[in-house]
Amino acid sequence: VQLVESGGGLVQPGGSLRLSCLASETIFSGYWMGWYRQAPGKERELVARIRSGRDPDYGDSVQGRFTISRDNAKKMVYLRMSTLKPEDTAVYYCHVRGDDINVWGKGTLVTVSS
C-alpha cells in the first residue's frame, strides 16, 4: 500500500485547510487511517485517526478544531483543519495501521503564518 497526501500549503492564522490522503489500495474499514504531524525539533504526534465502529481519536491540541473523515470507496481519508494556529505548523503524515499493515505517506507541509 502507498499513501499520497495533498492539500498542504501556507495559510494565515485563523484560516482553514483540508488535507487529503489517497491510498493505492482499498483499506479494510476496520483498520485505522489517520494523520500524524511532526514540527521541527519535536516528535511525531497523533492528530486524528478513524476506523469503523469507533469514534475518531483526536490529539488534545486539535480537539474541536480539526475533523477527520474517510471515504472507503474512494480510498481516501481527509482532515479538515479550522481555526489554524502557528503552532499547527508541521509536516502532516497520512498513516494506516492494521493487523498486517503499518504504512506512512511522505507527508505534506502545512505552514500557518501571517
C-alpha positions in Angstrom: 0.0 0.0 0.0 1.1 3.5 -0.8 -0.3 6.7 0.7 -0.2 10.1 -1.1 -1.0 13.3 0.8 -2.1 16.5 -0.7 -3.6 19.9 0.3 -0.8 21.3 2.4 0.4 24.9 2.0 0.6 28.3 3.6 -2.4 29.6 5.5 -2.9 32.6 7.8 -3.7 32.1 11.5 -7.4 31.6 11.9 -7.7 30.1 8.5 -8.8 26.7 7.3 -7.3 23.9 5.1 -8.3 20.5 4.1 -5.7 17.7 3.7 -6.4 14.6 1.6 -4.8 11.2 1.5 -5.2 8.7 -1.3 -4.4 5.0 -0.7 -3.2 2.9 -3.6 -5.4 0.0 -2.5 -8.7 -0.4 -0.6 -8.1 -0.3 3.1 -10.2 -2.5 5.3 -12.7 -0.3 7.2 -11.6 -1.8 10.5 -8.1 -0.6 10.1 -7.1 2.8 11.4 -6.4 5.5 8.9 -5.3 8.8 10.2 -3.0 11.8 10.4 0.1 12.5 12.4 2.3 15.6 12.4 5.9 16.5 13.1 7.0 20.0 13.8 10.7 21.0 13.6 12.5 19.7 16.7 9.5 17.8 18.0 8.4 14.2 18.0 5.7 13.0 15.7 2.3 13.2 17.3 -1.2 11.9 16.6 -3.5 14.5 15.0 -6.5 12.3 14.3 -7.4 8.7 13.3 -10.6 6.9 12.3 -11.9 3.4 11.8 -15.3 1.8 11.6 -17.1 1.0 14.8 -15.2 3.6 16.8 -15.4 7.3 17.4 -12.5 9.1 15.9 -9.5 9.9 18.1 -8.1 13.4 18.2 -5.0 14.9 19.7 -5.7 17.2 22.6 -4.3 20.2 20.8 -6.7 19.9 17.8 -9.8 18.7 19.5 -12.7 20.8 18.4 -10.8 22.4 15.6 -10.0 19.5 13.3 -12.3 16.9 11.8 -11.3 13.7 10.2 -13.4 11.8 7.7 -13.0 8.8 5.5 -14.4 7.5 2.2 -13.6 3.8 1.9 -15.0 3.6 -1.6 -12.6 6.3 -2.8 -9.8 5.0 -0.7 -9.5 8.5 0.8 -9.1 10.0 4.3 -9.4 13.7 4.9 -8.5 16.2 7.6 -10.4 19.4 7.8 -8.5 21.9 9.8 -10.1 25.1 11.1 -9.0 28.0 13.3 -5.4 27.2 12.5 -2.7 28.4 14.8 1.0 29.0 14.1 1.7 26.0 16.4 -0.1 23.8 13.9 2.8 24.3 11.5 4.2 20.9 10.8 4.6 18.2 8.2 1.4 16.1 8.2 1.7 12.4 7.5 -1.0 10.0 6.5 -0.9 6.7 8.2 -2.6 3.3 8.0 -2.3 0.6 10.7 -3.9 -2.8 10.8 -3.2 -6.4 11.6 -0.6 -6.7 8.9 0.0 -3.2 7.8 1.8 -0.1 9.1 2.3 2.4 6.3 3.3 6.1 6.2 2.9 8.6 3.5 5.7 11.0 2.7 4.0 14.0 4.2 2.7 17.4 3.3 3.8 20.6 4.8 1.4 23.0 6.5 2.6 26.4 7.4 0.5 28.7 9.5 1.8 32.2 9.3 0.8 35.8 8.6 
